[in-house]
């Protein structure tokens, strides 16, 4: 399942190279604020539709927290994220990201200012598209300058 797919880090690298060019054109034409807003809306829509498709791969075609967790290797492939799991049970999955190669990659590409739009922005939207009962609480990100990202997922009844 997750092991056979292209890792998300590589996928984001490909997308970012394209998005950078589109963003620069929009920025020149519309200004930075509007260009970021348009890019952000597009990324959120993409995250929701991708998540809805992945949810269909769950047991019996249904999403579940267990299936959601089983997808995580797509995001960590290639040492993309270093994760410290804090809690994992039937209704909650809490972890901290202590290293984020996504942030490093965007910085290397010269688009650190777009990292949150291209990656972090997707996380909550992914939950909505995967299963509206899946909620994410995150108060900080490495991309935003914190020492770690604090992911707290819970599946509501």
C-alpha atoms as a printed R data frame, in Angstrom:
    type eleno elety resid chain resno       x      y       z
1   ATOM     1    CA   UNK     A     1   0.000  0.000   0.000
2   ATOM     2    CA   UNK     A     2   1.922  3.060   1.275
3   ATOM     3    CA   UNK     A     3   5.344  1.515   0.559
4   ATOM     4    CA   UNK     A     4   4.680  1.214  -3.181
5   ATOM     5    CA   UNK     A     5   3.928  4.886  -3.764
6   ATOM     6    CA   UNK     A     6   6.224  7.812  -4.444
7   ATOM     7    CA   UNK     A     7   7.181  9.377  -1.127
8   ATOM     8    CA   UNK     A     8   5.462 12.645  -0.310
9   ATOM     9    CA   UNK     A     9   8.808 14.466   0.042
10  ATOM    10    CA   UNK     A    10   9.682 13.682  -3.578
11  ATOM    11    CA   UNK     A    11   6.161 14.523  -4.694
12  ATOM    12    CA   UNK     A    12   6.365 17.885  -2.870
13  ATOM    13    CA   UNK     A    13   9.747 18.606  -4.491
14  ATOM    14    CA   UNK     A    14   8.226 18.116  -7.956
15  ATOM    15    CA   UNK     A    15   5.127 20.145  -7.088
16  ATOM    16    CA   UNK     A    16   7.185 22.928  -5.497
17  ATOM    17    CA   UNK     A    17   9.355 23.377  -8.575
18  ATOM    18    CA   UNK     A    18   6.215 23.912 -10.636
19  ATOM    19    CA   UNK     A    19   4.406 25.968  -7.972
20  ATOM    20    CA   UNK     A    20   7.419 28.289  -7.612
21  ATOM    21    CA   UNK     A    21   7.165 29.335 -11.259
22  ATOM    22    CA   UNK     A    22   3.399 29.797 -11.141
23  ATOM    23    CA   UNK     A    23   3.642 31.667  -7.838
24  ATOM    24    CA   UNK     A    24   6.295 34.050  -9.205
25  ATOM    25    CA   UNK     A    25   4.080 34.864 -12.190
26  ATOM    26    CA   UNK     A    26   1.015 35.422  -9.995
27  ATOM    27    CA   UNK     A    27   3.073 37.533  -7.570
28  ATOM    28    CA   UNK     A    28   4.317 39.765 -10.405
29  ATOM    29    CA   UNK     A    29   0.786 40.204 -11.738
30  ATOM    30    CA   UNK     A    30  -1.317 40.267  -8.548
31  ATOM    31    CA   UNK     A    31   1.044 40.919  -5.652
32  ATOM    32    CA   UNK     A    32   2.393 38.608  -2.965
33  ATOM    33    CA   UNK     A    33  -0.692 38.512  -0.721
34  ATOM    34    CA   UNK     A    34  -3.122 37.568  -3.472
35  ATOM    35    CA   UNK     A    35  -0.673 35.112  -5.062
36  ATOM    36    CA   UNK     A    36  -0.206 33.285  -1.734
37  ATOM    37    CA   UNK     A    37  -3.968 33.239  -1.116
38  ATOM    38    CA   UNK     A    38  -4.662 31.679  -4.537
39  ATOM    39    CA   UNK     A    39  -1.887 29.111  -4.104
40  ATOM    40    CA   UNK     A    40  -3.146 28.286  -0.607
41  ATOM    41    CA   UNK     A    41  -6.729 27.695  -1.812
42  ATOM    42    CA   UNK     A    42  -5.498 25.436  -4.600
43  ATOM    43    CA   UNK     A    43  -3.314 23.398  -2.206
44  ATOM    44    CA   UNK     A    44  -6.197 22.973   0.278
45  ATOM    45    CA   UNK     A    45  -8.524 21.716  -2.473
46  ATOM    46    CA   UNK     A    46  -5.879 19.275  -3.682
47  ATOM    47    CA   UNK     A    47  -5.257 17.991  -0.134
48  ATOM    48    CA   UNK     A    48  -8.959 17.378   0.464
49  ATOM    49    CA   UNK     A    49  -9.463 15.481  -2.799
50  ATOM    50    CA   UNK     A    50  -6.299 13.411  -2.316
51  ATOM    51    CA   UNK     A    51  -7.397 12.526   1.215
52  ATOM    52    CA   UNK     A    52 -10.871 11.508   0.053
53  ATOM    53    CA   UNK     A    53  -9.301  9.105  -2.446
54  ATOM    54    CA   UNK     A    54  -6.976  7.662   0.190
55  ATOM    55    CA   UNK     A    55  -9.903  7.215   2.599
56  ATOM    56    CA   UNK     A    56 -11.552  4.888   0.072
57  ATOM    57    CA   UNK     A    57  -8.556  2.561   0.482
58  ATOM    58    CA   UNK     A    58  -9.438  1.971   4.144
59  ATOM    59    CA   UNK     A    59 -10.880 -1.362   5.325
60  ATOM    60    CA   UNK     A    60 -14.209 -1.888   3.593
61  ATOM    61    CA   UNK     A    61 -13.663  1.356   1.688
62  ATOM    62    CA   UNK     A    62 -14.051  3.306   4.921
63  ATOM    63    CA   UNK     A    63 -11.620  5.677   6.633
64  ATOM    64    CA   UNK     A    64 -10.312  4.865  10.100
65  ATOM    65    CA   UNK     A    65  -7.649  6.190  12.417
66  ATOM    66    CA   UNK     A    66  -5.775  2.904  12.055
67  ATOM    67    CA   UNK     A    67  -5.742  3.250   8.254
68  ATOM    68    CA   UNK     A    68  -4.803  6.928   8.524
69  ATOM    69    CA   UNK     A    69  -1.802  5.985  10.695
70  ATOM    70    CA   UNK     A    70  -0.869  3.220   8.231
71  ATOM    71    CA   UNK     A    71  -0.481  5.918   5.535
72  ATOM    72    CA   UNK     A    72   2.194  7.757   7.533
73  ATOM    73    CA   UNK     A    73   5.135  6.019   5.796
74  ATOM    74    CA   UNK     A    74   4.242  8.035   2.682
75  ATOM    75    CA   UNK     A    75   5.160 11.223   4.582
76  ATOM    76    CA   UNK     A    76   8.202  9.799   6.380
77  ATOM    77    CA   UNK     A    77   9.732  7.926   3.405
78  ATOM    78    CA   UNK     A    78  13.346  8.824   2.742
79  ATOM    79    CA   UNK     A    79  13.829 10.089   6.309
80  ATOM    80    CA   UNK     A    80  11.560 13.011   5.404
81  ATOM    81    CA   UNK     A    81  10.313 13.367   8.972
82  ATOM    82    CA   UNK     A    82  11.700 12.294  12.310
83  ATOM    83    CA   UNK     A    83   8.788 11.448  14.553
84  ATOM    84    CA   UNK     A    84   8.476 10.927  18.286
85  ATOM    85    CA   UNK     A    85   5.197  9.131  19.010
86  ATOM    86    CA   UNK     A    86   3.555 10.214  22.246
87  ATOM    87    CA   UNK     A    87   0.214  8.409  22.112
88  ATOM    88    CA   UNK     A    88  -1.377  5.986  19.668
89  ATOM    89    CA   UNK     A    89  -4.700  4.281  20.406
90  ATOM    90    CA   UNK     A    90  -8.135  3.746  18.870
91  ATOM    91    CA   UNK     A    91  -9.156  7.417  19.070
92  ATOM    92    CA   UNK     A    92  -5.987  9.474  19.374
93  ATOM    93    CA   UNK     A    93  -2.622  9.754  17.676
94  ATOM    94    CA   UNK     A    94  -0.173 12.290  19.098
95  ATOM    95    CA   UNK     A    95   3.368 12.824  17.890
96  ATOM    96    CA   UNK     A    96   6.040 15.458  17.533
97  ATOM    97    CA   UNK     A    97   8.086 15.984  14.410
98  ATOM    98    CA   UNK     A    98  11.651 16.689  15.501
99  ATOM    99    CA   UNK     A    99  13.176 17.017  12.026
100 ATOM   100    CA   UNK     A   100  11.402 18.144   8.869
101 ATOM   101    CA   UNK     A   101  13.193 17.675   5.577
102 ATOM   102    CA   UNK     A   102  10.232 19.366   3.868
103 ATOM   103    CA   UNK     A   103  11.239 22.649   5.557
104 ATOM   104    CA   UNK     A   104  14.881 22.005   4.661
105 ATOM   105    CA   UNK     A   105  13.958 21.288   1.046
106 ATOM   106    CA   UNK     A   106  11.892 24.464   0.589
107 ATOM   107    CA   UNK     A   107  14.741 26.501   2.060
108 ATOM   108    CA   UNK     A   108  17.230 24.851  -0.334
109 ATOM   109    CA   UNK     A   109  14.862 25.621  -3.229
110 ATOM   110    CA   UNK     A   110  14.751 29.295  -2.220
111 ATOM   111    CA   UNK     A   111  11.061 29.203  -1.355
112 ATOM   112    CA   UNK     A   112  11.106 28.898   2.444
113 ATOM   113    CA   UNK     A   113   8.325 31.499   2.578
114 ATOM   114    CA   UNK     A   114   6.044 29.117   0.658
115 ATOM   115    CA   UNK     A   115   6.770 26.018   2.747
116 ATOM   116    CA   UNK     A   116   3.806 26.451   5.062
117 ATOM   117    CA   UNK     A   117   1.491 27.069   2.103
118 ATOM   118    CA   UNK     A   118   2.762 24.055   0.159
119 ATOM   119    CA   UNK     A   119   2.994 21.552   3.029
120 ATOM   120    CA   UNK     A   120   1.792 22.524   6.527
121 ATOM   121    CA   UNK     A   121  -1.349 24.061   5.056
122 ATOM   122    CA   UNK     A   122  -2.414 20.629   3.812
123 ATOM   123    CA   UNK     A   123  -2.532 18.835   7.155
124 ATOM   124    CA   UNK     A   124  -5.851 20.103   8.502
125 ATOM   125    CA   UNK     A   125  -7.399 20.057   5.028
126 ATOM   126    CA   UNK     A   126  -6.260 16.455   4.597
127 ATOM   127    CA   UNK     A   127  -8.167 15.517   7.759
128 ATOM   128    CA   UNK     A   128 -11.337 17.175   6.444
129 ATOM   129    CA   UNK     A   129 -11.087 15.314   3.165
130 ATOM   130    CA   UNK     A   130 -10.148 11.997   4.764
131 ATOM   131    CA   UNK     A   131 -12.936 11.941   7.379
132 ATOM   132    CA   UNK     A   132 -14.672 14.992   8.879
133 ATOM   133    CA   UNK     A   133 -14.505 13.224  12.262
134 ATOM   134    CA   UNK     A   134 -10.689 13.336  12.162
135 ATOM   135    CA   UNK     A   135  -9.471 16.484  13.906
136 ATOM   136    CA   UNK     A   136  -5.974 17.933  14.065
137 ATOM   137    CA   UNK     A   137  -4.676 20.287  16.694
138 ATOM   138    CA   UNK     A   138  -1.232 21.729  16.052
139 ATOM   139    CA   UNK     A   139   0.122 24.821  17.742
140 ATOM   140    CA   UNK     A   140   3.579 25.060  16.176
141 ATOM   141    CA   UNK     A   141   5.683 23.917  13.248
142 ATOM   142    CA   UNK     A   142   9.348 23.699  12.380
143 ATOM   143    CA   UNK     A   143   8.435 25.514   9.161
144 ATOM   144    CA   UNK     A   144   7.205 28.382  11.354
145 ATOM   145    CA   UNK     A   145  10.442 28.477  13.345
146 ATOM   146    CA   UNK     A   146   9.586 26.153  16.267
147 ATOM   147    CA   UNK     A   147  11.880 23.403  17.538
148 ATOM   148    CA   UNK     A   148   9.266 20.773  16.635
149 ATOM   149    CA   UNK     A   149   5.802 20.312  15.156
150 ATOM   150    CA   UNK     A   150   3.159 19.106  17.600
151 ATOM   151    CA   UNK     A   151   0.603 16.936  15.817
152 ATOM   152    CA   UNK     A   152  -2.421 15.896  17.903
153 ATOM   153    CA   UNK     A   153  -4.985 13.881  15.951
154 ATOM   154    CA   UNK     A   154  -8.238 12.583  17.389
155 ATOM   155    CA   UNK     A   155 -11.121 10.692  15.856
156 ATOM   156    CA   UNK     A   156 -14.457 11.977  17.101
157 ATOM   157    CA   UNK     A   157 -17.417  9.644  17.529
